Amino acid sequence: MQPNMKMLQQMQNRLLKMQQELEEATVEGSAGGGAVRVVVNGTRSVKSVSIDPEAVDPDDIEILEDMVLTAINDAMAKAEQLAAEKMGAITGGLNLNIPGIM
């Protein structure tokens, strides 16, 4: 029983470290050739949104809205991929669905 507890403790420590790494890591999504950029961390928290003033057309705000949405979705997909890669490194490819991590 003890070896299993030690193994579980080690995995828990690795998961906590991975969670901290994901909170510190950032990825960037963009749209409109970089006119709109969104930075999120590995836990999918939006850290910043940057909009080039040239992308703002008061007569066509829908295009800007679409670019913001596209940039957010791009960044979120990259953050999800980052989290999956880090989780795979810890679990050795096992498919574990742990709430709050992925």
C-alpha positions as semicolon CSV with decimal commas, in nm:
position;residue;x (nm);y (nm);z (nm)
1;M;0,000;0,000;0,000
2;Q;0,284;0,244;0,083
3;P;0,444;0,239;-0,265
4;N;0,109;0,334;-0,418
5;M;0,065;0,623;-0,175
6;K;0,414;0,748;-0,255
7;M;0,340;0,727;-0,627
8;L;0,013;0,916;-0,582
9;Q;0,190;1,185;-0,378
10;Q;0,452;1,225;-0,652
11;M;0,183;1,255;-0,918
12;Q;-0,003;1,512;-0,707
13;N;0,317;1,716;-0,673
14;R;0,374;1,701;-1,048
15;L;0,014;1,808;-1,113
16;L;0,049;2,104;-0,876
17;K;0,372;2,205;-1,048
18;M;0,207;2,172;-1,389
19;Q;-0,085;2,388;-1,273
20;Q;0,158;2,659;-1,162
21;E;0,347;2,637;-1,494
22;L;0,020;2,672;-1,685
23;E;-0,076;2,979;-1,482
24;E;0,259;3,139;-1,568
25;A;0,276;3,033;-1,934
26;T;0,111;3,252;-2,196
27;V;0,004;3,201;-2,555
28;E;-0,114;3,458;-2,807
29;G;-0,400;3,437;-3,051
30;S;-0,443;3,684;-3,331
31;A;-0,672;3,786;-3,614
32;G;-0,669;4,034;-3,898
33;G;-0,301;3,980;-3,968
34;G;-0,214;4,071;-3,609
35;A;-0,446;4,372;-3,590
36;V;-0,614;4,208;-3,290
37;R;-0,407;4,009;-3,040
38;V;-0,524;3,826;-2,731
39;V;-0,290;3,680;-2,467
40;V;-0,416;3,404;-2,238
41;N;-0,237;3,188;-1,985
42;G;-0,230;2,811;-1,984
43;T;-0,536;2,796;-1,760
44;R;-0,730;2,996;-2,022
45;S;-0,747;3,323;-1,834
46;V;-0,737;3,624;-2,066
47;K;-0,440;3,842;-1,972
48;S;-0,454;4,112;-2,238
49;V;-0,628;4,229;-2,553
50;S;-0,450;4,452;-2,802
51;I;-0,623;4,625;-3,093
52;D;-0,437;4,817;-3,360
53;P;-0,608;5,156;-3,400
54;E;-0,610;5,098;-3,777
55;A;-0,848;4,806;-3,720
56;V;-1,114;5,033;-3,569
57;D;-1,371;5,150;-3,822
58;P;-1,667;5,313;-3,644
59;D;-1,882;5,244;-3,949
60;D;-1,810;4,870;-3,943
61;I;-1,776;4,759;-3,584
62;E;-1,889;4,406;-3,675
63;I;-1,554;4,332;-3,841
64;L;-1,369;4,434;-3,524
65;E;-1,602;4,219;-3,314
66;D;-1,534;3,922;-3,545
67;M;-1,158;3,977;-3,521
68;V;-1,172;3,991;-3,140
69;L;-1,376;3,672;-3,128
70;T;-1,139;3,498;-3,369
71;A;-0,832;3,606;-3,171
72;I;-0,986;3,485;-2,844
73;N;-1,077;3,147;-2,993
74;D;-0,729;3,115;-3,144
75;A;-0,563;3,188;-2,809
76;M;-0,795;2,951;-2,621
77;A;-0,718;2,668;-2,864
78;K;-0,345;2,726;-2,816
79;A;-0,387;2,731;-2,436
80;E;-0,581;2,404;-2,451
81;Q;-0,307;2,248;-2,663
82;L;-0,042;2,367;-2,416
83;A;-0,235;2,216;-2,124
84;A;-0,281;1,887;-2,312
85;E;0,091;1,868;-2,386
86;K;0,185;1,932;-2,024
87;M;-0,072;1,683;-1,898
88;G;0,054;1,422;-2,146
89;A;0,408;1,466;-2,015
90;I;0,290;1,390;-1,662
91;T;0,047;1,107;-1,734
92;G;0,260;0,940;-1,999
93;G;-0,020;0,970;-2,252
94;L;-0,296;0,832;-2,030
95;N;-0,626;1,003;-2,101
96;L;-0,722;1,146;-1,762
97;N;-1,008;1,391;-1,744
98;I;-0,931;1,596;-1,432
99;P;-1,172;1,886;-1,377
100;G;-1,005;2,225;-1,364
101;I;-0,692;2,111;-1,543
102;M;-0,819;2,055;-1,894
